[in-house]
Amino acid sequence: MKTTQILTVIIILITNLGSAQYVIKDGSDLLSLKKVPQEKAYVDHNGPLVLSGEYLYYSIHCFNAQTNNPTKISTIGYVALVNEAKDFVFEHKVKLSKGHGNGDFFVSTDIPSGRYKLLGYTQWMKNSGLSQVFKDDIVIINPYLVDQSTLLENKPDALTSASTDVISVSDSSTITIRTNQSTYQPRQKVSLNIKNYKGALGHGFYSIKVKRKEEIDMPSTLNSVMYGNAYFNADKEIKQTIGDSIFLPEQRGELVYGTVTNANSGLPAENLPVVISIPGKESLLKFSKTDQNGNFYSYIRKDRKNPMAVIQVENQSEMYTIEKATPSPIDLADLSFANFRLSKEQADYITARSVLNQIENQFFSAKPDSILQSNPIDIFNGGIPEVIILDEYTRFPTLEETLVEVVKFAGFRKVNTSDAYIRIGQDFKSYDEDYNDFPAIVLIDGVFIPHQEKIRTFDARNIEKISLTRDQFRLGQKEYQGIISIETFDADFLDTYTAKNSLVVPFTQPVTKKNYFVQSYQPEDVSFDRIPDYRRMLYWNPLLNITDSDYQFEFFTSDVEGTYEVILNGFTSYGKPIHVFKEIEVVAKHMN
C-alpha cells in the first residue's frame, strides 16, 4: 500500500512537469514530495588502479534511504567517472532491476593518467547534492603518454599513495567464501564455495571478484561495510522547500521530455499531441501531450536498440519549435580527490603490466564477452503481420503504386490532397463491428510518419519488405486502423528524414547487459594452448542473487603469478552490508 501511494504521488508530479526540473508549488505539493523516500547508491568495482587497455567493471546497488531495502522508486541509475577538472569522462545510464544493475568501461589510450572519481546516483538522489552521491577514488595510468605530470607533479620524493587508514572489515558470520586450496599453478581450476549460514537473513545481491592484488600502495576501495558506515547519515527525504526546483525520479523507465513552442510567437504550445518514436527494426512508439507550459514527457520502458529519438508534432496548421530537455548536472564544486602520487621507481612495473595488457588485448576475439539478448519488441502488439517481400513481385516505382498493385487491403485515401493518408481495410471479426475510416500507423525503418501524403512518391526500389496488420490501435487519444511497417534495404531512412514540426535527437542508451567471459581450460580442449593468458581479473560476477544456502563456482588462474584477492561484496535483502574476502596464491612449478 505504501509503495502504491508513493508511485501515485510521483505520477501526479510528472503530469505537472515544468521544465528540466519540477518546481514545488505549495505546502500540499511539498508534503506529497516528502512522502517519497530519498535514495542512496553503492558502486562496487575492480579499481582503484586501472591502466589503459584494461576494463573498469562495476555493479550498482540503489536503496531506499529510509529502510535500506532495494529501491522501488528509480528504475534508472547512473555511474560516472569524473576527472580533476570536474569533467565527465563517461556517464552511463544503467537499467535497475530490483534496485541493481551493472556495466563496464574500457579505458582507452585517449584518457590521460590522473586521479579520478567514480560516482553513483539516481536523478532523485541529485536533490540532496553531492553528499548523497556515491563517491570512490580511481587512479588511471596511461603509460602511452610521455607526460605523467598529473600524478608526478614534479615531486620525485612524494608519497606513493594516499593514506590508507580505513580498516577493511570482513564479515564472515553470515556468509563465507572458501576455495579448495590456497595455492595454485597457472591455468589451474579453482573451486569456489559460497555458504550462507543465516538463511533468509543472508539472502541478497552480491558481486564476486577475483583480482590480482595491487603491487602499488593505493587508496582504499570503499567496500560495502565501509560504505554502510560512511553513508549512514544520508538524507532520508528531500531538503527542498516551496519554490525550489527538484529532480524527478525515473520511476517507470527512461524519462524523455522537452518543450514545444510556437515558432512565430515563441509562446508555449498547449494541449498538442506529441509522438516520440525510437527507430529501427524493433521500433518504439510513445505518445504525449503538452501541458499549459508547452512541456511534454514520456517513459521508455523497453530495451531499445537505437540511440536516436524522433519527436514530432502532428499539427500542421502552425510551425513549432521542439526542444528535448536534459537534467542539470550534479554540482561537483566540492568534489575532492585522493592524494595519490606516482614514483619513478614504479616505471618498470607499469611498463611490464602495460605490455601484458597489449598482448592480452591482441587475443580479445578469442575471449569475447557475450551480449545478453533482451526480449524482442513487438511493434504489432501481438498481432501476426502479413509480410510482403517486394523482390518476389513485379516492382513499381512509387510506394503509392506498390500499395495498389502488390499489397492487399492497403492504399492511399484522399489522393492528391494534403490530407492523403494510408488506409488499411478492416478485418471484420463480427457482423456488428462498426466501419471506420481511421488512418494506419505508418513506420519507415521505425520512423513514425505523421504526414502520410509526403511519402506517396517514396522510391519503392529502396523498399525490401512491407509488413502490416489489420487490428485497430490507439496511440494517445487518436484511433488508427492497422500498422504498416516499411523496411528499406539499407535501413537508413532516418539519415535523410526531415519533416515539418519534427526533431531528430540523440537519446543516450542504457549500458548493454553482458555475460562476461569466463576462461576455462579442459584437458580435451587444446584451443587455448597457444594463446597467452595475462588476465589480472580471474573472475567477475557482478550480480549474484543469493536465495539459497550453498553455491559452487569455478574459474581458472592465468599465467600471471602472485597474490589474488577473492572478494564477495554486497547487501542482504534488508540492507545489511556484507564484505568477505580471502587471498590465494598463483605460483608456477619451477624445475630444479
C-alpha positions as CSV (number, residue, x, y, z in Angstrom):
1,M,0.0,0.0,0.0
2,K,2.8,2.4,0.9
3,T,4.6,1.8,-2.4
4,T,1.4,2.4,-4.3
5,Q,0.9,5.7,-2.6
6,I,4.5,6.7,-3.4
7,L,4.1,5.9,-7.1
8,T,0.8,7.7,-7.2
9,V,2.5,10.8,-5.9
10,I,5.2,10.6,-8.5
11,I,2.8,10.2,-11.3
12,I,0.8,13.3,-10.2
13,L,4.1,15.2,-10.2
14,I,5.2,14.0,-13.6
15,T,1.9,15.2,-15.1
16,N,2.8,18.7,-13.9
17,L,6.3,18.6,-15.2
18,G,7.6,22.1,-15.5
19,S,11.0,22.3,-17.3
20,A,14.1,20.3,-16.9
21,Q,13.1,20.2,-13.2
22,Y,9.9,20.4,-11.2
23,V,9.1,23.4,-9.0
24,I,7.4,22.9,-5.7
25,K,4.3,25.0,-5.8
26,D,2.8,24.9,-2.3
27,G,2.6,23.2,1.1
28,S,0.5,20.3,-0.2
29,D,2.9,19.7,-3.0
30,L,5.8,19.8,-0.6
31,L,4.1,17.3,1.8
32,S,3.5,14.9,-1.0
33,L,7.1,15.1,-2.1
34,K,8.3,14.5,1.5
35,K,6.5,11.2,1.4
36,V,8.8,9.9,-1.3
37,P,11.9,8.4,0.4
38,Q,15.3,9.6,-0.7
39,E,17.6,7.1,-2.2
40,K,21.3,6.2,-1.9
41,A,23.6,4.1,-4.0
42,Y,26.7,1.9,-3.7
43,V,29.0,1.0,-6.6
44,D,31.3,-2.0,-6.4
45,H,34.2,-2.0,-8.9
46,N,37.6,-3.6,-9.7
47,G,39.6,-0.4,-9.0
48,P,41.2,1.6,-7.6
49,L,44.0,1.3,-10.1
50,V,43.2,0.8,-13.8
51,L,45.7,1.1,-16.7
52,S,45.0,2.0,-20.3
53,G,43.9,-1.2,-22.1
54,E,42.0,-2.5,-19.1
55,Y,38.3,-2.6,-18.2
56,L,36.7,-0.8,-15.3
57,Y,34.0,-3.2,-14.2
58,Y,31.2,-2.1,-11.8
59,S,27.9,-3.1,-10.3
60,I,25.5,-0.5,-8.8
61,H,23.1,-1.1,-5.9
62,C,20.4,1.6,-5.1
63,F,18.5,1.7,-1.8
64,N,15.6,3.4,-0.2
65,A,17.5,5.6,2.2
66,Q,14.8,5.2,4.9
67,T,14.6,1.5,5.0
68,N,17.9,0.4,3.4
69,N,15.9,-2.0,1.2
70,P,16.5,-2.0,-2.6
71,T,14.7,0.9,-4.1
72,K,11.3,0.6,-5.7
73,I,11.4,4.3,-6.8
74,S,14.0,4.7,-9.6
75,T,14.4,2.2,-12.4
76,I,17.4,4.0,-13.9
77,G,20.7,4.6,-12.1
78,Y,23.8,6.4,-13.3
79,V,27.5,5.6,-12.9
80,A,30.0,8.3,-13.9
81,L,33.8,8.9,-14.0
82,V,35.0,12.4,-13.3
83,N,38.5,13.9,-13.7
84,E,40.1,16.5,-11.5
85,A,38.9,19.3,-13.8
86,K,35.3,18.1,-12.9
87,D,34.7,16.9,-16.4
88,F,32.8,13.7,-17.1
89,V,34.8,11.0,-18.8
90,F,31.7,9.0,-19.0
91,E,28.2,8.9,-17.6
92,H,26.5,5.6,-18.0
93,K,22.7,5.1,-17.8
94,V,22.1,1.7,-16.1
95,K,18.7,0.0,-16.0
96,L,17.9,-1.2,-12.5
97,S,16.3,-4.5,-11.7
98,K,15.0,-4.5,-8.1
99,G,17.5,-1.7,-7.5
100,H,20.5,-3.4,-9.0
101,G,22.5,-3.1,-12.3
102,N,26.0,-3.4,-13.7
103,G,28.2,-2.3,-16.6
104,D,31.8,-1.7,-17.7
105,F,34.1,0.9,-19.3
106,F,37.2,0.2,-21.4
107,V,40.0,2.6,-20.5
108,S,41.4,3.7,-23.9
109,T,44.7,5.4,-24.6
110,D,42.8,8.7,-25.1
111,I,42.3,9.0,-21.3
112,P,45.3,10.7,-19.5
113,S,46.9,9.5,-16.3
114,G,45.4,11.1,-13.3
115,R,43.2,10.9,-10.2
116,Y,39.5,10.3,-10.9
117,K,36.3,9.9,-9.0
118,L,33.7,7.2,-9.6
119,L,30.2,8.4,-8.9
120,G,26.9,6.5,-8.5
121,Y,23.4,8.1,-8.2
122,T,19.9,8.4,-9.5
123,Q,18.1,11.6,-10.7
124,W,16.1,11.6,-7.4
125,M,19.3,11.5,-5.4
126,K,20.6,14.6,-7.1
127,N,18.1,16.6,-5.0
128,S,20.4,16.1,-1.9
129,G,23.5,17.2,-3.7
130,L,27.0,15.7,-3.9
131,S,26.9,14.4,-0.3
132,Q,24.2,11.9,-1.2
133,V,26.1,10.7,-4.3
134,F,28.3,7.6,-4.0
135,K,32.0,8.6,-4.5
136,D,35.1,6.5,-4.7
137,D,38.7,7.1,-5.9
138,I,40.0,5.7,-9.2
139,V,43.6,6.1,-10.4
140,I,44.2,5.8,-14.2
141,I,47.7,5.3,-15.5
142,N,48.2,5.8,-19.2
143,P,51.8,4.6,-19.9
144,Y,51.5,5.6,-23.6
145,L,51.7,9.3,-22.8
146,V,55.0,10.9,-22.2
147,D,53.6,13.5,-19.8
148,Q,52.8,11.9,-16.5
149,S,53.0,15.2,-14.5
150,T,49.4,14.9,-13.3
151,L,50.5,12.1,-11.0
152,L,54.1,13.0,-10.5
153,E,53.6,16.8,-10.3
154,N,57.4,17.3,-10.3
155,K,57.7,15.8,-6.9
156,P,60.0,12.8,-7.2
157,D,60.1,12.3,-3.5
158,A,56.3,12.4,-2.9
159,L,54.4,9.7,-1.2
160,T,53.4,6.8,-3.5
161,S,49.8,6.8,-2.3
162,A,47.2,8.4,-0.1
163,S,46.8,7.4,3.5
164,T,45.0,4.1,3.8
165,D,44.0,4.3,7.4
166,V,40.5,3.0,6.8
167,I,40.3,-0.5,8.2
168,S,38.6,-3.1,5.9
169,V,36.3,-5.3,8.0
170,S,35.4,-8.7,6.8
171,D,32.1,-10.1,7.9
172,S,32.1,-13.9,7.7
173,S,29.4,-14.7,10.3
174,T,26.6,-14.6,7.7
175,I,28.4,-15.7,4.5
176,T,31.7,-17.4,4.0
177,I,33.8,-18.0,0.9
178,R,36.2,-21.0,0.6
179,T,38.5,-22.3,-2.1
180,N,39.5,-25.9,-2.5
181,Q,43.2,-24.9,-1.8
182,S,45.2,-21.8,-1.1
183,T,48.0,-22.2,-3.7
184,Y,47.5,-22.8,-7.4
185,Q,49.6,-23.2,-10.5
186,P,48.9,-21.1,-13.7
187,R,45.9,-22.2,-15.7
188,Q,44.6,-24.4,-12.8
189,K,41.0,-24.7,-11.9
190,V,39.8,-23.1,-8.7
191,S,36.7,-24.3,-7.0
192,L,34.9,-21.6,-5.1
193,N,32.3,-22.3,-2.4
194,I,29.9,-19.7,-1.0
195,K,27.9,-20.7,2.0
196,N,25.1,-18.7,3.6
197,Y,24.7,-19.6,7.3
198,K,21.8,-17.4,8.1
199,G,19.0,-18.5,5.7
200,A,16.8,-15.6,4.7
201,L,19.0,-13.2,6.7
202,G,21.8,-13.8,4.2
203,H,19.6,-13.5,1.1
204,G,20.5,-10.6,-1.1
205,F,22.5,-9.3,-4.1
206,Y,26.3,-9.5,-4.1
207,S,29.2,-9.2,-6.5
208,I,32.2,-11.6,-6.6
209,K,35.6,-10.6,-8.0
210,V,38.9,-12.4,-8.1
211,K,41.7,-10.0,-9.0
212,R,45.5,-9.7,-8.7
213,K,46.4,-7.8,-5.6
214,E,47.9,-4.4,-6.4
215,E,51.6,-4.2,-6.3
216,I,51.4,-0.4,-5.7
217,D,50.0,1.0,-2.5
218,M,46.7,2.6,-3.4
219,P,43.9,4.5,-1.7
220,S,41.4,2.1,-0.1
221,T,38.5,1.0,-2.2
222,L,35.1,1.7,-0.4
223,N,33.7,-1.8,0.3
224,S,30.1,-2.3,1.3
225,V,30.8,-2.2,5.1
226,M,32.8,1.0,4.8
227,Y,30.0,2.4,2.7
228,G,27.4,1.5,5.2
229,N,29.2,3.5,7.8
230,A,30.1,6.4,5.6
231,Y,26.6,6.9,4.3
232,F,24.7,6.0,7.4
233,N,23.5,9.6,7.9
234,A,22.5,10.1,4.2
235,D,19.4,12.2,3.7
236,K,16.1,10.3,4.2
237,E,13.9,12.8,2.4
238,I,14.4,15.8,0.1
239,K,15.5,19.0,1.7
240,Q,13.9,21.4,-0.8
241,T,11.0,23.7,0.1
242,I,8.2,25.7,-1.6
243,G,9.5,27.5,-4.7
244,D,12.6,25.2,-5.1
245,S,13.2,23.1,-8.2
246,I,13.8,19.4,-7.8
247,F,14.8,16.4,-10.0
248,L,12.1,13.9,-10.6
249,P,12.7,10.2,-10.3
250,E,12.7,7.9,-13.4
251,Q,10.1,5.7,-11.8
252,R,8.7,4.0,-14.9
253,G,11.7,3.9,-17.2
254,E,13.9,6.3,-19.1
255,L,12.3,9.8,-18.9
256,V,12.3,11.7,-22.2
257,Y,10.8,15.1,-22.1
258,G,11.0,18.6,-23.5
259,T,9.1,21.7,-24.7
260,V,7.1,22.8,-27.7
261,T,6.7,26.5,-28.5
262,N,5.0,28.3,-31.4
263,A,7.8,29.2,-33.8
264,N,6.2,32.6,-34.7
265,S,5.0,33.8,-31.3
266,G,7.5,32.0,-29.1
267,L,4.6,31.1,-26.7
268,P,4.2,27.6,-25.2
269,A,2.1,25.3,-27.4
270,E,-0.6,23.9,-25.1
271,N,-2.5,20.7,-25.4
272,L,-0.6,19.5,-28.5
273,P,-0.2,15.7,-29.3
274,V,3.5,14.7,-29.5
275,V,4.7,11.4,-30.9
276,I,8.1,10.0,-29.9
277,S,9.5,7.2,-32.0
278,I,12.6,5.2,-31.5
279,P,13.6,4.0,-35.0
280,G,15.0,0.6,-36.1
281,K,13.7,-2.9,-36.8
282,E,12.4,-3.0,-33.2
283,S,10.9,0.4,-33.1
284,L,9.1,2.0,-30.2
285,L,6.2,4.5,-30.3
286,K,5.3,6.7,-27.3
287,F,2.6,9.4,-27.1
288,S,2.5,12.5,-25.0
289,K,0.6,15.8,-24.9
290,T,1.9,19.2,-24.0
291,D,0.7,20.9,-20.8
292,Q,-0.1,24.6,-20.3
293,N,3.6,25.4,-20.4
294,G,4.3,23.5,-23.6
295,N,6.0,20.6,-21.7
296,F,5.7,17.0,-22.8
297,Y,7.1,13.8,-21.2
298,S,7.1,10.1,-21.7
299,Y,8.8,7.0,-20.3
300,I,10.7,4.4,-22.3
301,R,10.5,1.1,-20.5
302,K,11.6,-1.5,-23.0
303,D,15.2,-2.2,-24.1
304,R,15.7,-0.1,-27.2
305,K,18.3,-0.8,-29.9
306,N,18.7,2.8,-31.3
307,P,20.5,5.8,-29.6
308,M,18.3,8.3,-31.5
309,A,14.7,9.5,-31.0
310,V,12.3,11.3,-33.3
311,I,10.0,13.8,-31.7
312,Q,7.1,15.1,-33.8
313,V,4.0,17.3,-33.6
314,E,1.2,16.1,-35.9
315,N,-0.4,19.6,-36.1
316,Q,0.4,21.2,-39.4
317,S,-1.5,24.5,-39.0
318,E,1.4,26.2,-37.3
319,M,5.2,26.0,-37.2
320,Y,6.6,24.7,-33.9
321,T,9.9,24.6,-32.2
322,I,10.6,21.3,-30.4
323,E,13.4,21.1,-27.8
324,K,14.4,17.9,-25.9
325,A,15.3,18.8,-22.3
326,T,18.2,17.2,-20.3
327,P,18.6,17.2,-16.5
328,S,21.0,19.6,-14.9
329,P,24.3,18.0,-13.9
330,I,25.4,17.5,-10.3
331,D,27.3,20.4,-8.7
332,L,30.8,19.0,-8.4
333,A,32.4,22.1,-6.9
334,D,33.2,20.3,-3.6
335,L,34.4,17.1,-5.1
336,S,37.9,16.1,-3.7
337,F,40.4,13.5,-4.9
338,A,42.8,11.1,-3.3
339,N,46.3,12.4,-2.8
340,F,47.9,9.6,-4.8
341,R,51.4,10.1,-6.2
342,L,53.5,8.0,-8.6
343,S,57.2,7.5,-8.1
344,K,59.6,7.0,-11.0
345,E,60.7,3.7,-9.4
346,Q,57.4,2.2,-10.4
347,A,58.0,2.8,-14.1
348,D,59.3,-0.7,-14.8
349,Y,56.3,-2.3,-13.1
350,I,53.9,-0.1,-15.1
351,T,55.7,-0.9,-18.3
352,A,55.6,-4.6,-17.7
353,R,51.9,-4.6,-16.9
354,S,51.2,-2.5,-19.9
355,V,53.0,-4.9,-22.2
356,L,50.9,-7.8,-20.8
357,N,47.7,-5.8,-21.4
358,Q,48.7,-5.2,-25.0
359,I,49.3,-8.9,-25.5
360,E,46.0,-9.9,-23.8
361,N,44.0,-7.4,-25.9
362,Q,45.5,-8.8,-29.1
363,F,43.6,-12.0,-28.3
364,F,40.4,-10.4,-27.2
365,S,38.4,-12.0,-30.1
366,A,39.3,-15.5,-28.6
367,K,37.8,-14.5,-25.2
368,P,34.8,-12.3,-26.0
369,D,32.0,-11.3,-23.7
370,S,28.6,-12.0,-25.0
371,I,25.7,-9.6,-25.2
372,L,22.6,-10.6,-23.4
373,Q,19.6,-10.5,-25.7
374,S,16.7,-8.5,-24.4
375,N,13.1,-9.5,-25.1
376,P,12.2,-8.6,-28.7
377,I,10.0,-5.6,-29.2
378,D,6.7,-6.4,-31.0
379,I,5.6,-3.3,-32.8
380,F,2.4,-5.2,-33.8
381,N,1.4,-5.7,-30.2
382,G,0.8,-9.4,-30.5
383,G,-0.8,-9.3,-34.0
384,I,0.5,-11.6,-36.7
385,P,1.5,-9.4,-39.6
386,E,1.3,-10.2,-43.3
387,V,4.8,-9.8,-44.7
388,I,5.4,-8.9,-48.4
389,I,8.9,-9.3,-49.8
390,L,8.8,-6.9,-52.8
391,D,11.5,-8.8,-54.8
392,E,9.0,-11.6,-55.1
393,Y,6.7,-9.4,-57.1
394,T,6.8,-7.0,-60.0
395,R,8.5,-3.8,-58.9
396,F,6.7,-0.5,-59.2
397,P,8.4,2.9,-58.9
398,T,6.5,4.5,-56.0
399,L,5.0,3.5,-52.7
400,E,1.5,4.5,-53.9
401,E,1.7,2.3,-56.9
402,T,3.1,-0.6,-54.9
403,L,0.3,-0.5,-52.4
404,V,-2.2,-0.5,-55.3
405,E,-0.6,-3.3,-57.3
406,V,1.1,-5.6,-54.7
407,V,-0.3,-5.0,-51.1
408,K,-3.8,-6.2,-50.3
409,F,-6.1,-4.2,-48.0
410,A,-3.9,-1.0,-48.1
411,G,-3.9,2.1,-50.2
412,F,-3.9,5.9,-50.1
413,R,-7.2,7.7,-49.5
414,K,-7.9,11.4,-50.4
415,V,-5.3,11.2,-53.0
416,N,-3.9,14.5,-54.5
417,T,-4.7,16.4,-51.3
418,S,-2.7,17.5,-48.3
419,D,-4.8,15.2,-46.2
420,A,-3.9,12.0,-48.1
421,Y,-3.4,9.0,-45.8
422,I,-2.9,5.3,-45.9
423,R,-5.9,3.3,-45.1
424,I,-5.8,-0.4,-44.2
425,G,-9.0,-2.4,-44.7
426,Q,-10.7,-3.6,-41.6
427,D,-10.6,-7.3,-40.7
428,F,-14.2,-7.6,-39.6
429,K,-14.4,-10.1,-36.8
430,S,-18.1,-9.8,-36.0
431,Y,-21.1,-8.8,-38.1
432,D,-21.9,-5.8,-36.0
433,E,-18.4,-4.2,-36.0
434,D,-18.6,-0.5,-36.8
435,Y,-17.0,0.7,-40.0
436,N,-14.3,3.3,-39.5
437,D,-12.1,5.5,-41.8
438,F,-9.1,5.7,-39.4
439,P,-5.6,6.1,-40.9
440,A,-3.0,3.4,-40.4
441,I,0.1,3.8,-38.2
442,V,2.9,4.1,-40.8
443,L,6.5,3.4,-40.0
444,I,9.5,3.6,-42.3
445,D,12.6,1.9,-40.7
446,G,10.8,2.5,-37.4
447,V,10.3,6.3,-38.0
448,F,6.7,7.3,-37.4
449,I,5.2,9.1,-40.4
450,P,2.6,11.7,-39.2
451,H,2.0,13.3,-42.6
452,Q,1.5,10.3,-44.9
453,E,0.9,12.4,-48.1
454,K,4.6,13.1,-48.1
455,I,5.5,9.5,-48.8
456,R,3.2,8.8,-51.7
457,T,6.0,9.1,-54.2
458,F,8.6,7.4,-52.0
459,D,11.0,5.4,-54.2
460,A,9.8,1.8,-53.8
461,R,13.0,0.4,-55.3
462,N,14.6,1.1,-51.9
463,I,12.0,-1.0,-50.0
464,E,12.9,-4.5,-49.1
465,K,9.6,-5.5,-47.4
466,I,6.3,-4.3,-46.1
467,S,4.6,-5.8,-43.1
468,L,1.1,-4.9,-42.0
469,T,-1.6,-5.9,-39.5
470,R,-5.3,-5.0,-39.7
471,D,-6.0,-4.7,-36.0
472,Q,-7.3,-1.4,-34.5
473,F,-4.9,0.6,-32.3
474,R,-5.0,3.7,-30.1
475,L,-2.0,6.0,-29.9
476,G,-2.6,8.6,-27.3
477,Q,-6.1,9.8,-27.9
478,K,-6.2,9.0,-31.6
479,E,-7.6,5.9,-33.2
480,Y,-5.7,4.0,-36.0
481,Q,-6.7,1.2,-38.2
482,G,-3.7,-1.2,-38.6
483,I,0.0,-0.8,-38.7
484,I,2.1,-0.8,-41.8
485,S,5.9,-1.2,-41.4
486,I,8.1,-0.4,-44.3
487,E,11.7,-1.6,-44.2
488,T,14.3,-0.3,-46.7
489,F,17.3,-2.3,-47.8
490,D,19.9,-0.1,-46.1
491,A,17.7,0.8,-43.1
492,D,18.8,4.4,-43.5
493,F,15.6,6.3,-43.8
494,L,16.3,8.3,-40.6
495,D,19.6,9.6,-42.1
496,T,17.8,11.9,-44.5
497,Y,14.5,12.3,-42.7
498,T,13.3,15.9,-42.5
499,A,9.7,16.9,-41.8
500,K,7.8,19.9,-40.6
501,N,7.5,20.1,-36.8
502,S,9.9,17.2,-36.2
503,L,13.1,16.9,-34.3
504,V,15.7,14.1,-34.5
505,V,17.9,14.0,-31.4
506,P,20.4,11.6,-29.7
507,F,19.0,9.8,-26.7
508,T,21.6,8.1,-24.6
509,Q,21.1,4.3,-24.3
510,P,21.4,2.3,-21.1
511,V,24.5,0.2,-21.0
512,T,24.4,-3.2,-22.7
513,K,23.8,-6.2,-20.5
514,K,26.6,-8.8,-20.8
515,N,27.6,-12.3,-19.9
516,Y,31.3,-11.9,-19.0
517,F,33.7,-14.3,-20.5
518,V,35.0,-17.0,-18.0
519,Q,38.2,-18.6,-19.2
520,S,38.2,-22.4,-19.0
521,Y,41.0,-25.0,-19.6
522,Q,39.7,-28.5,-20.1
523,P,42.1,-31.5,-20.7
524,E,40.5,-32.4,-24.0
525,D,40.4,-28.8,-25.3
526,V,43.7,-27.5,-26.8
527,S,42.2,-24.4,-28.4
528,F,43.8,-22.1,-25.8
529,D,47.2,-23.9,-25.5
530,R,49.0,-21.4,-27.7
531,I,47.1,-18.3,-26.6
532,P,48.7,-16.2,-23.9
533,D,46.7,-15.6,-20.7
534,Y,47.6,-12.5,-18.8
535,R,44.3,-11.8,-17.0
536,R,44.6,-9.9,-13.8
537,M,40.8,-10.3,-13.2
538,L,40.2,-14.0,-13.0
539,Y,36.5,-13.9,-12.3
540,W,33.8,-11.2,-12.2
541,N,30.2,-11.9,-11.3
542,P,28.5,-8.5,-10.9
543,L,25.1,-9.6,-9.6
544,L,24.8,-12.8,-7.6
545,N,21.3,-13.2,-6.1
546,I,21.8,-15.4,-3.0
547,T,18.5,-17.1,-2.2
548,D,19.9,-20.5,-1.0
549,S,22.4,-21.8,1.5
550,D,25.2,-23.1,-0.8
551,Y,26.7,-22.1,-4.1
552,Q,29.6,-23.6,-6.2
553,F,31.6,-21.7,-8.8
554,E,34.8,-22.4,-10.7
555,F,37.3,-20.4,-12.6
556,F,40.9,-20.8,-13.8
557,T,44.0,-19.0,-12.9
558,S,46.1,-17.2,-15.6
559,D,49.8,-17.0,-16.4
560,V,50.2,-14.1,-14.1
561,E,51.7,-15.2,-10.8
562,G,51.2,-13.5,-7.5
563,T,48.6,-13.0,-4.7
564,Y,45.0,-12.8,-5.7
565,E,42.1,-11.4,-3.7
566,V,38.8,-13.3,-3.7
567,I,36.1,-10.7,-2.6
568,L,32.4,-11.0,-2.0
569,N,30.7,-7.6,-1.6
570,G,27.1,-6.7,-1.3
571,F,24.0,-6.4,0.7
572,T,21.3,-8.6,2.2
573,S,17.7,-8.1,1.1
574,Y,17.1,-5.9,4.2
575,G,20.1,-3.7,3.6
576,K,22.9,-5.2,5.8
577,P,26.3,-4.7,4.1
578,I,28.4,-7.9,3.7
579,H,32.1,-7.9,2.8
580,V,34.1,-11.1,2.8
581,F,37.5,-11.8,1.4
582,K,40.4,-14.2,1.3
583,E,43.7,-14.5,-0.6
584,I,45.1,-17.2,-2.8
585,E,48.5,-17.6,-4.4
586,V,49.3,-18.4,-8.0
587,V,52.9,-19.8,-8.3
588,A,54.4,-21.7,-11.2
589,K,56.1,-25.0,-10.5
590,H,59.8,-24.5,-11.2
591,M,62.0,-27.3,-12.2
592,N,65.1,-27.9,-10.1
